């Protein structure tokens, strides 16, 4: 598929979803009801709503995680909490990991279709090269951190990794390295909102600090390894 064709295909899908939403009452009613249930903060209501879908319940949650790529105001961790409330610890964690795996793959492929030249147009050649260096040097743990921290943009890092042609295996392994601990933490604390909220802040903060220390140590080691010039 050519780049132009990929743009047309992506635009066709997005436009199709929007058109269906505004022209098919059953679909728009379903989306509106789901949205209200998700934001109701009523655990029992959320559980019963998704359990009523039977086999298609986990599919609906995975679809929400994927659609979150295009819904900027929709927090990435909310469907993961819903999955645990509806299907328990094991079922919720598995549903969350599968959903993020698929969503990350979609974001990565979207970035591949957009290409590095578009990143240069958006950021400029100089900044694009800096990001390219950081992805090459620190990309694995950067992606793992973005997955681990629920307050960083998971979708942006997937798209950028694809645009910079980061190897898919490396990208998806980094994704799983970060998202599995987060999914386990959400699964464990999902039924205690206050503890979960504090836990997410601690996880995100600890990840950022740990990553900063890792970069600082690596920077110091590289400077030490460089031969000093004689004056």
C-alpha positions in Angstrom: 0.0 0.0 0.0 1.4 3.4 -1.0 1.6 6.3 1.5 -1.1 8.2 -0.3 -3.3 5.1 -0.3 -2.7 4.6 3.4 -3.8 8.2 4.2 -7.0 7.7 2.1 -7.7 4.4 3.9 -7.2 5.8 7.4 -9.3 8.8 6.6 -12.0 6.6 5.1 -12.2 4.5 8.3 -12.3 7.6 10.6 -14.9 9.4 8.4 -16.9 6.2 8.3 -17.1 5.9 12.0 -18.2 9.6 12.3 -20.8 9.2 9.6 -22.2 6.1 11.2 -22.4 7.8 14.6 -24.5 10.6 13.3 -26.7 8.6 10.9 -27.3 5.3 12.8 -29.3 5.9 16.0 -28.6 2.4 17.4 -24.8 3.0 17.1 -24.9 6.5 18.6 -27.2 5.4 21.4 -24.8 2.6 22.2 -21.8 4.9 22.3 -23.6 7.5 24.4 -24.8 4.9 26.9 -21.3 3.3 27.1 -19.8 6.7 27.7 -22.3 7.5 30.5 -21.7 4.1 32.2 -17.9 4.5 32.0 -18.0 7.9 33.7 -20.7 7.0 36.3 -18.1 5.7 38.8 -20.7 3.2 39.8 -18.7 -0.1 40.0 -21.8 -2.4 40.1 -23.4 -0.6 37.2 -20.2 -0.8 35.1 -19.8 -4.5 36.0 -23.3 -5.5 35.0 -23.2 -3.4 31.9 -20.2 -5.2 30.4 -21.2 -8.6 31.7 -24.5 -8.2 29.8 -22.5 -8.4 26.6 -21.4 -11.9 27.4 -18.6 -13.1 25.1 -18.5 -9.7 23.4 -17.8 -7.8 26.6 -14.0 -8.1 26.5 -14.1 -7.3 22.8 -15.9 -4.1 23.6 -13.3 -3.1 26.1 -10.4 -3.9 23.8 -12.2 -1.8 21.1 -12.4 1.1 23.6 -8.7 0.8 24.3 -7.9 0.9 20.5 -10.4 3.8 19.9 -8.7 5.8 22.7 -5.9 6.5 20.2 -8.4 8.9 18.5 -10.1 10.1 21.7 -7.6 12.4 23.3 -9.9 13.3 26.3 -10.4 9.7 27.1 -7.9 8.4 29.7 -6.1 5.3 28.7 -6.4 3.7 32.2 -10.2 3.9 32.4 -10.9 0.9 30.2 -8.3 -1.1 32.2 -10.1 -0.4 35.4 -13.4 -1.3 33.7 -12.0 -4.6 32.6 -11.0 -5.6 36.1 -14.3 -4.5 37.6 -16.2 -6.5 35.0 -14.0 -9.7 34.7 -11.9 -9.8 37.9 -8.2 -9.7 38.3 -7.0 -12.3 35.8 -9.6 -11.6 33.2 -9.2 -7.9 33.6 -5.4 -7.9 33.3 -5.5 -10.2 30.3 -8.1 -8.0 28.5 -6.1 -4.9 29.3 -2.7 -6.3 28.1 -4.3 -7.6 24.9 -6.1 -4.2 24.3 -2.9 -2.2 24.8 -0.9 -4.6 22.6 -3.4 -4.1 19.7 -3.7 -0.4 20.3 0.0 0.1 20.4 0.4 -1.9 17.2 -2.2 0.3 15.5 -0.5 3.4 16.6 2.9 2.1 15.5 1.5 1.2 12.0 -0.1 4.6 11.8 3.3 6.2 12.5 4.9 4.0 9.9 2.3 5.1 7.3 2.9 8.8 8.2 6.7 8.4 7.9 9.7 10.3 9.3 9.5 13.1 6.8 6.1 14.2 8.3 7.7 14.3 11.8 10.4 16.6 10.3 7.7 18.8 8.9 6.0 19.1 12.3 9.0 19.5 14.5 11.7 20.6 12.2 14.7 18.7 11.0 16.9 19.5 14.0 14.4 18.5 16.6 13.5 15.4 14.6 17.1 14.3 14.6 17.3 14.8 18.4 14.2 12.6 18.9 15.6 10.1 16.5 18.8 9.9 18.7 16.8 9.6 21.9 14.6 6.8 20.4 17.7 5.0 19.2 19.7 5.4 22.5 16.9 5.3 25.1 13.9 4.3 23.2 13.2 0.9 24.8 13.0 2.2 28.4 11.3 5.5 27.2 8.5 3.4 25.8 8.4 1.1 28.8 8.1 4.3 31.0 5.3 5.7 28.9 3.4 2.5 29.2 4.0 2.2 32.9 2.9 5.8 33.7 -0.8 6.3 33.1 -0.4 10.1 32.8 2.0 10.1 29.8 0.8 9.9 26.2 0.9 6.2 25.3 -0.5 6.9 21.8 2.0 9.6 20.9 5.0 7.4 21.8 3.6 4.6 19.6 3.1 6.9 16.6 6.5 8.5 17.0 8.2 5.0 17.3 6.5 4.0 14.0 7.4 7.3 12.3 11.1 6.8 13.3 11.0 3.2 12.0 11.9 1.7 15.4 12.0 -2.1 15.1 8.6 -3.5 15.9 9.9 -6.4 18.1 11.8 -3.9 20.2 8.9 -1.6 20.4 6.3 -4.2 21.4 8.6 -5.8 23.9 9.1 -2.4 25.5 5.4 -1.9 25.5 4.8 -5.2 27.3 7.6 -4.4 29.8 5.7 -1.3 30.9 2.1 -2.2 30.5 2.1 -5.6 32.3 3.2 -4.1 35.7 0.7 -1.3 35.3 -2.1 -3.7 34.4 -1.2 -5.8 37.5 -1.2 -2.8 39.7 -4.6 -1.6 38.3 -6.0 -5.1 38.7 -4.9 -5.3 42.3 -6.1 -1.9 43.4 -9.1 -1.4 41.1 -11.8 -1.9 43.7 -10.2 0.8 46.0 -10.3 4.0 43.9 -8.4 6.1 46.5 -5.6 3.6 46.8 -5.5 3.1 43.1 -5.3 6.9 42.4 -2.4 7.3 44.8 -0.8 4.1 43.5 -0.9 5.4 39.9 0.8 8.7 40.9 3.5 6.7 42.8 4.1 4.4 39.8 4.2 7.2 37.3 6.5 9.4 39.6 8.8 6.5 40.4 9.1 5.6 36.7 10.0 9.1 35.7 12.6 9.5 38.5 14.1 6.0 37.7 14.3 6.8 34.0 16.0 10.2 34.7 18.6 8.5 36.9 19.2 5.9 34.2 19.8 8.7 31.6 22.1 10.6 33.9 24.2 7.6 34.7 24.5 6.7 31.0 25.4 10.3 30.1 28.1 10.3 32.8 29.5 7.0 31.6 29.6 8.1 28.0 31.5 11.3 29.0 33.9 9.3 31.1 34.6 6.9 28.2 35.4 9.7 25.8 39.2 10.4 25.6 40.1 13.8 27.1 41.8 16.3 24.8 45.3 17.4 25.8 45.5 21.2 26.2 
